[in-house]
Amino acid sequence: MTDRSPQEAHALPSRISLLIIGGGPAGLAAAVAAWDAGCHDLLIVERDDELGGILNQCIHNGFGLHRFKEELTGPEYAGRYIEMVRERGIPYLCSAMVLEINMRREVTLISPETGLSQIRAGAVILAMGCRERPRGALGTPGTRCAGIMTTGTAQRLTNLEGYLPGRRVVILGSGDIGLIMARRMTFEGAKVLACVEIMPYSSGLTRNVVQCLQDFNIPLMLNHTVIDIHGRERLEGVTIAAVNPDTRQPLPETAQRIDCDTLLLSVGLIPENELSRMAGVPLSPGTRGPIVDQSLATEVPGIFACGNVLHVHDLVDEVSEESARAGRAAVEWLARMKRPAAAAETVTVPVREGRGVRGLVPQYLQLTDRASFSPDETWPITFRPDDVYRGGVVLIRADGKLIQRRKTRIMTPGEMVVERLKAADLPAGPIRELTVEVEGVPQHA
Ligand SMILES: Cc1cc2nc3c(=O)[nH]c(=O)nc-3n(C[C@H](O)[C@H](O)[C@H](O)COP(=O)(O)OP(=O)(O)OC[C@H]3O[C@@H](n4cnc5c(N)ncnc54)[C@H](O)[C@@H]3O)c2cc1C
């Protein structure tokens, strides 16, 4: 059944206050927050035939522990937000793909219901999610036989379409989707022979390593990679080898063949940023998503970004929190545009990645009049450490002076760190830059 809202348009308006591209958890949370902040002239555009995004295929539980204090499956979590959208009567259009967008926020989209349309939006929220890195990006030698696919494709085949992609499975990479699919394929009767990871640590959450591999005796082969693929029509086996821990180059003397009919790739997610580029939004080399300030505004006026299109998250709960901020910020921006004379002068303060920090968001702060911040206002600053740190300390400095310090038990690259910068901790007077760094001994240095 196709999702429909009572307000669903058959002829789209030529102008709209807020257009949200993507009806996954990010787009839904942004829409609900924008509506609650008073913007009722908005539209969610979703290319799939239903709302919910990638969560619709994530039928395992573990979602919503933070947001709803309950353990939900992916579709249940998405369902909560779809319900909020429906309760409010927020308009959305499914089976509709945004094809183009420019800096003036003129958006071209196509759908069977409305044909090819152009809408001029007062503000746009980019919430297009991410995609999986494919085999081509790895350059693994070997034949191009059937049986090699991304873990997301295998998840869709197994959970939504009812097919078992294979019976003897090797997983390359140990991202969360790979770990979850190791368990899922086992539940479905397949034998998962190994999860092969080139790095000395898993790139997934610790809880997933324990619950999806260790609990099912699936070996996690760290410092290993696939060096050859065998099979003509269908995959017959892969050769794996240990890698030199310093150079990450395979050690041929350690090569061993594993007979298998399926190789699943779990080798990273990349923000879906074709539209962001078209709109002229500058991207960060660290996150591969848009460069944003603390309100999730990109450097193109009126265009905001949230969720996996901005940076890849581990937990959907954090996607929802972030996207609600983007929704409220877009509404504030629309209100400011109606009274530009009142716009206060802002100062841009870069937030830089210091030692041990990768993929920092936001990349800069926009500071207006300090008196306008409430004393307990906080801004999330997120990043991934470059290694595993036990007892590491996160330091935030303003022009070299320490303003925040937090000791952690353990930090790993597989788990996004969320720091909450307190506005009240910013020093009075001008600031040139903030730096975030990790103090501690990297476990694999
Ligand atoms: C294959 C896969 C499996 C995952 N499994 C898990 C998991 O098990 N557990 C977990 O916590 N997290 C998982 N994640 C992470 C999960 O994606 C995020 O937690 C969350 O779904 C991100 O929300 P989002 O709205 O940013 O992205 P998405 O959920 O990806 O939603 C983006 C939406 O934008 C739409 N869209 C994209 N481009 C356009 C366009 N041009 N026009 C219109 N619509 C467009 C897409 O169709 C999609 O519905 C998974 C991610 C992937 C890719």
The ligand as a Tripos MOL2 file, in Angstrom:
@<TRIPOS>MOLECULE
LIG
   53    58     1     0     0
SMALL
NO_CHARGES

@<TRIPOS>ATOM
      1 C1         21.6120   -0.6090    4.4650 C.3       1 LIG1
      2 C2         21.5820    0.1030    5.7810 C.ar      1 LIG1
      3 C3         21.2050   -0.6120    6.9400 C.ar      1 LIG1
      4 C4         21.2100    0.0260    8.1790 C.ar      1 LIG1
      5 N1         20.9280   -0.6940    9.2790 N.ar      1 LIG1
      6 C5         20.9450   -0.0880   10.4780 C.ar      1 LIG1
      7 C6         20.6800   -0.8240   11.6560 C.ar      1 LIG1
      8 O1         20.4540   -2.0210   11.5840 O.2       1 LIG1
      9 N2         20.6570   -0.1740   12.8460 N.ar      1 LIG1
     10 C7         20.9040    1.1900   12.9340 C.ar      1 LIG1
     11 O2         20.8550    1.7900   14.0490 O.2       1 LIG1
     12 N3         21.1730    1.8940   11.8450 N.ar      1 LIG1
     13 C8         21.2080    1.2830   10.6320 C.ar      1 LIG1
     14 N4         21.5140    1.9930    9.5380 N.ar      1 LIG1
     15 C9         21.7690    3.4090    9.7560 C.3       1 LIG1
     16 C10        20.4600    4.1440    9.4990 C.3       1 LIG1
     17 O3         20.4990    4.4710    8.1330 O.3       1 LIG1
     18 C11        20.2710    5.4460   10.2490 C.3       1 LIG1
     19 O4         20.1990    5.2280   11.6190 O.3       1 LIG1
     20 C12        19.0160    6.2130    9.8130 C.3       1 LIG1
     21 O5         18.1440    5.4160    9.0600 O.3       1 LIG1
     22 C13        19.4120    7.4050    9.0330 C.3       1 LIG1
     23 O6         18.2600    8.1500    8.7500 O.3       1 LIG1
     24 P1         18.2340    9.1100    7.5000 P.3       1 LIG1
     25 O7         16.8460    9.6230    7.4220 O.co2     1 LIG1
     26 O8         19.3570   10.0490    7.5790 O.co2     1 LIG1
     27 O9         18.5290    8.1430    6.2550 O.3       1 LIG1
     28 P2         17.6380    7.0460    5.5290 P.3       1 LIG1
     29 O10        16.9650    6.1700    6.4930 O.co2     1 LIG1
     30 O11        18.5510    6.4030    4.5540 O.co2     1 LIG1
     31 O12        16.5380    7.9100    4.7460 O.3       1 LIG1
     32 C14        16.8560    8.7340    3.6600 C.3       1 LIG1
     33 C15        15.6510    8.7800    2.7570 C.3       1 LIG1
     34 O13        15.8680    9.7500    1.7290 O.3       1 LIG1
     35 C16        15.3040    9.2560    0.5340 C.3       1 LIG1
     36 N5         15.9420    9.9320   -0.5990 N.ar      1 LIG1
     37 C17        17.2420    9.9050   -0.9490 C.ar      1 LIG1
     38 N6         17.4550   10.6450   -2.0500 N.ar      1 LIG1
     39 C18        16.2570   11.1660   -2.4060 C.ar      1 LIG1
     40 C19        15.8360   12.0110   -3.4780 C.ar      1 LIG1
     41 N7         16.7010   12.4590   -4.3900 N.pl3     1 LIG1
     42 N8         14.5330   12.3330   -3.5560 N.ar      1 LIG1
     43 C20        13.6440   11.8760   -2.6200 C.ar      1 LIG1
     44 N9         14.0020   11.0710   -1.6050 N.ar      1 LIG1
     45 C21        15.2850   10.7180   -1.4830 C.ar      1 LIG1
     46 C22        15.6060    7.7610    0.5970 C.3       1 LIG1
     47 O14        14.7390    7.0220   -0.2440 O.3       1 LIG1
     48 C23        15.3890    7.4520    2.0680 C.3       1 LIG1
     49 O15        14.0860    7.0160    2.3540 O.3       1 LIG1
     50 C24        21.5280    1.3890    8.2900 C.ar      1 LIG1
     51 C25        21.8890    2.0980    7.1260 C.ar      1 LIG1
     52 C26        21.9360    1.4780    5.8970 C.ar      1 LIG1
     53 C27        22.3500    2.2520    4.6750 C.3       1 LIG1
@<TRIPOS>BOND
     1     1     2 1
     2     2     3 ar
     3     2    52 ar
     4     3     4 ar
     5     4     5 ar
     6     4    50 ar
     7     5     6 ar
     8     6     7 ar
     9     6    13 1
    10     7     8 2
    11     7     9 ar
    12     9    10 ar
    13    10    11 2
    14    10    12 ar
    15    12    13 ar
    16    13    14 ar
    17    14    15 1
    18    14    50 ar
    19    15    16 1
    20    16    17 1
    21    16    18 1
    22    18    19 1
    23    18    20 1
    24    20    21 1
    25    20    22 1
    26    22    23 1
    27    23    24 1
    28    24    25 2
    29    24    26 1
    30    24    27 1
    31    27    28 1
    32    28    29 2
    33    28    30 1
    34    28    31 1
    35    31    32 1
    36    32    33 1
    37    33    34 1
    38    33    48 1
    39    34    35 1
    40    35    36 1
    41    35    46 1
    42    36    37 ar
    43    36    45 ar
    44    37    38 ar
    45    38    39 ar
    46    39    40 ar
    47    39    45 ar
    48    40    41 1
    49    40    42 ar
    50    42    43 ar
    51    43    44 ar
    52    44    45 ar
    53    46    47 1
    54    46    48 1
    55    48    49 1
    56    50    51 ar
    57    51    52 ar
    58    52    53 1
@<TRIPOS>SUBSTRUCTURE
     1 LIG1         1 GROUP 0 **** ****
